[in-house]
């Protein structure tokens, strides 16, 4: 026997369940043992097929484009006189797609976009549905619940360091620098919206600044671990790090206008617990000389 349930669910962008219930009339296809059988769920969302031969089966939930489910096709094994279970949770499949171009009208590849709740007072948290553009600048975001949304580049909570997204300032659909000037995208249940194209401002110039790490007695902190976090728009981004060279030097790379918080840590030359420097805020700009981090040897 292969049996299971199919349930409808409503979730918000953060994945919290907001309601649901059994889904009657859903079609489930079971293939294996040289046979193909299709069964529908009852009013309680349940299905069952008995009298199957022992062996491997593919169980597939058939859904229209406006609905989606995690792993709609599964592989199950049924032993002699045994049973297997497949439960499904079905969600509205709202979809938003379009093309992202740069200021010259060329495709903006590998740029990360985030769709967020337009009513959220803390948009910078970056909770939402994300997508990365392909080589032609195309993106597609699926499994979006009905609601009112803002779409933006450089709005993610945990951006990857050095990814192409950082070359552009934060930009809201269709080409706004502020959330107040953005166009709200209204999406119905299971609706598909195409052609939500986003035009980005000019790319920011690449910048770099050299950071020298010293102990408080003036000696270079050879191999010190330098930690840096992009806080251009908020302070919730991921921290990254790398080791300074034998002279205690490290080069921080980014784009014009990016702001980082940088600090360093190292074990004292004579051994003991690691010591840290005071954090330093660095705004990358064209004219910028070497910066210094000092690690105190006092715990």
C-alpha positions in Angstrom: 0.0 0.0 0.0 1.0 3.6 -0.8 -1.0 6.2 1.0 -0.7 9.8 2.1 -2.3 13.2 2.5 -2.5 16.4 0.5 -3.0 19.6 2.4 -3.3 23.3 1.4 -1.2 25.8 3.3 -0.8 29.6 3.4 2.6 30.9 4.5 4.2 34.3 4.7 7.5 35.3 3.2 9.4 34.0 6.2 7.8 30.6 5.9 5.4 30.9 8.9 2.2 28.9 8.4 -0.8 31.2 8.3 -3.6 28.7 7.7 -4.6 25.7 5.6 -6.6 22.5 5.5 -7.1 19.2 3.6 -7.1 19.4 -0.2 -9.8 17.2 -1.8 -9.8 16.2 -5.4 -6.0 16.4 -5.9 -4.6 13.9 -8.4 -1.7 11.6 -7.4 0.0 9.3 -10.0 1.8 6.2 -8.9 4.1 4.5 -11.3 6.1 1.2 -10.8 5.9 -2.5 -11.4 5.0 -1.9 -15.1 1.9 0.0 -14.1 0.6 3.5 -13.9 -2.3 4.3 -11.6 -3.9 7.6 -10.8 -5.9 8.3 -7.6 -7.7 11.4 -6.2 -7.8 12.6 -2.6 -11.0 12.4 -0.7 -12.7 15.3 1.1 -10.1 14.9 4.0 -7.2 15.1 1.6 -6.3 11.4 1.9 -5.3 8.9 -0.9 -4.4 5.2 -0.9 -3.5 2.5 -3.3 -3.4 -1.1 -2.2 -2.5 -4.4 -3.8 0.8 -3.2 -5.2 3.7 -5.4 -6.0 6.8 -5.1 -3.8 9.3 -2.8 -5.4 10.2 0.9 -6.2 7.6 3.4 -7.2 7.4 7.0 -8.3 4.7 9.0 -6.6 3.8 12.3 -8.3 1.4 15.0 -7.2 -0.2 16.7 -10.2 -0.7 20.4 -9.8 -1.7 23.4 -12.0 0.9 26.2 -12.5 -0.7 28.4 -9.9 0.0 25.8 -7.1 3.3 24.3 -5.9 4.6 21.7 -3.4 8.0 20.7 -2.1 9.2 17.5 -3.9 6.0 16.9 -5.9 7.7 13.7 -7.2 9.1 11.2 -4.9 10.6 7.7 -5.0 9.3 5.2 -2.5 10.0 1.5 -1.9 7.3 -0.9 -0.9 8.2 -4.3 0.7 6.1 -7.4 0.5 3.0 -6.8 2.6 4.5 -3.4 3.5 3.4 0.2 3.1 4.9 3.6 2.3 3.7 7.1 2.9 3.9 10.4 1.0 2.4 13.6 2.5 2.3 16.8 0.5 1.8 20.5 1.5 0.5 22.6 -1.4 1.2 26.4 -1.5 0.0 29.2 -3.9 2.6 29.6 -6.6 2.7 33.3 -7.1 5.4 34.3 -9.6 7.3 37.5 -10.5 9.8 37.7 -13.3 11.7 40.2 -15.5 15.0 41.5 -16.7 17.6 43.6 -14.8 19.7 45.9 -16.9 22.5 48.4 -16.0 22.5 52.1 -16.8 23.7 51.3 -20.4 20.8 48.9 -21.0 23.1 45.9 -20.9 22.1 42.7 -18.9 23.1 42.8 -15.3 24.3 39.2 -14.6 24.6 37.5 -11.2 22.8 40.3 -9.4 20.7 39.3 -6.4 17.2 40.7 -6.0 14.9 40.4 -3.0 11.1 40.6 -2.9 9.9 41.9 0.5 6.6 42.8 2.2 5.8 46.4 1.3 4.1 46.8 4.6 7.1 45.7 6.7 8.5 48.8 8.6 11.9 47.1 8.6 12.6 46.5 5.0 16.3 46.5 5.6 16.0 43.2 7.4 15.9 41.7 3.9 13.5 38.8 4.7 11.8 37.7 1.6 12.1 35.7 -1.6 15.4 36.1 -3.4 16.7 35.4 -6.9 19.9 35.9 -8.8 19.9 37.0 -12.5 21.3 34.8 -15.2 23.8 35.8 -17.9 21.0 37.6 -19.8 19.9 39.5 -16.7 16.7 37.5 -16.3 15.3 36.6 -12.9 12.3 34.6 -11.7 10.9 34.4 -8.2 8.3 31.6 -7.4 6.2 30.3 -4.5 5.2 33.9 -3.5 2.1 34.2 -1.3 -0.5 36.8 -2.3 0.4 40.3 -1.0 1.9 43.7 -1.7 5.7 43.7 -2.3 8.7 45.8 -3.1 11.5 44.4 -5.3 15.0 45.6 -4.7 18.7 45.0 -5.5 21.1 45.1 -2.6 18.4 44.4 0.0 19.5 41.0 1.2 20.3 40.4 4.8 23.3 38.2 4.2 25.0 39.3 1.0 28.0 37.3 -0.2 31.2 39.3 -0.1 32.5 40.3 -3.5 29.4 39.3 -5.5 28.5 41.6 -8.5 25.4 42.9 -6.6 27.7 45.2 -4.6 28.8 47.1 -7.7 25.4 48.8 -7.7 23.7 51.0 -5.1 20.5 49.8 -3.5 17.8 50.1 -6.2 14.0 49.5 -5.9 11.7 48.5 -8.8 11.5 50.0 -11.3 14.5 52.4 -10.8 14.2 54.1 -7.4 16.8 54.8 -4.8 14.3 55.0 -2.0 11.6 52.7 -0.8 9.2 55.6 -0.7 9.6 56.1 -4.4 9.3 52.4 -5.4 6.4 50.9 -7.2 4.4 48.4 -5.2 3.9 45.0 -6.8 0.5 43.6 -6.0 0.3 39.8 -6.4 -2.9 37.7 -6.3 -3.0 34.1 -5.1 -1.1 32.0 -7.6 -0.8 34.9 -10.0 2.1 35.2 -12.4 3.5 38.7 -13.2 6.0 39.0 -16.0 7.9 42.0 -17.3 8.8 43.5 -13.9 12.0 44.9 -15.3 14.5 46.8 -13.2 16.9 49.4 -14.4 20.0 50.0 -12.3 22.1 53.2 -11.9 25.8 53.3 -13.1 28.1 50.7 -11.6 30.2 52.0 -8.7 34.0 52.1 -9.2 36.1 49.5 -7.6 38.0 50.7 -4.5 40.6 49.2 -2.2 42.3 50.4 1.0 45.4 49.0 2.7 45.0 48.2 6.4 48.1 47.7 8.6 47.7 45.8 11.9 50.1 46.5 14.8 50.5 45.5 18.4 50.3 48.4 20.8 54.1 48.5 21.1 54.5 49.2 17.4 55.4 45.8 16.1 53.5 44.5 13.0 50.9 41.8 13.9 52.1 39.2 11.5 49.3 36.9 10.3 46.6 38.7 12.3 43.1 37.7 11.4 41.2 40.7 10.0 37.4 40.6 10.2 35.2 42.9 8.0 31.5 43.4 7.7 29.6 45.4 5.1 27.3 47.8 6.9 26.5 50.1 4.0 22.8 49.7 4.5 22.5 47.8 7.8 24.6 46.0 10.4 23.1 42.5 9.9 25.3 41.4 7.1 27.6 38.4 7.4 31.1 38.9 8.7 34.1 37.8 6.6 37.7 37.5 7.3 41.3 36.8 6.1 44.8 36.7 7.5 47.1 39.7 7.2 50.6 39.0 5.7 53.9 38.8 7.5 54.0 42.6 7.8 50.5 42.7 9.3 49.1 44.2 6.1 45.7 43.4 4.5 43.9 44.9 1.5 40.2 45.5 1.8 38.5 45.6 -1.6 35.0 46.8 -2.5 33.2 49.5 -4.3 32.9 53.3 -4.0 30.6 54.2 -1.1 30.6 50.9 0.6 31.0 51.1 4.4 32.7 48.3 6.4 33.4 47.7 10.1 36.9 46.2 10.4 38.7 44.7 13.4 41.6 42.4 13.9 42.6 39.7 16.4 45.8 37.7 17.1 47.5 35.7 19.8 50.3 37.5 21.6 53.8 36.6 20.4 54.5 34.9 23.7 51.3 32.9 23.6 48.0 33.2 25.5 44.4 34.2 24.7 43.8 36.1 21.4 43.5 39.9 21.7 41.4 42.2 19.6 41.6 45.7 18.2 38.9 48.3 18.5 36.6 48.2 15.5 37.2 50.7 12.7 34.6 52.1 10.4 35.9 52.4 6.8 34.0 54.1 3.9 35.7 53.2 0.6 36.5 56.2 -1.5 39.0 57.2 -4.3 41.4 59.1 -2.1 42.2 57.0 0.9 45.6 56.3 2.5 46.6 53.3 4.6 44.6 52.7 7.8 45.8 51.3 11.1 44.4 48.8 13.5 46.1 48.4 16.9 45.7 45.2 18.9 46.3 45.8 22.6 48.3 43.2 24.5 46.2 43.8 27.6 43.4 41.3 28.0 
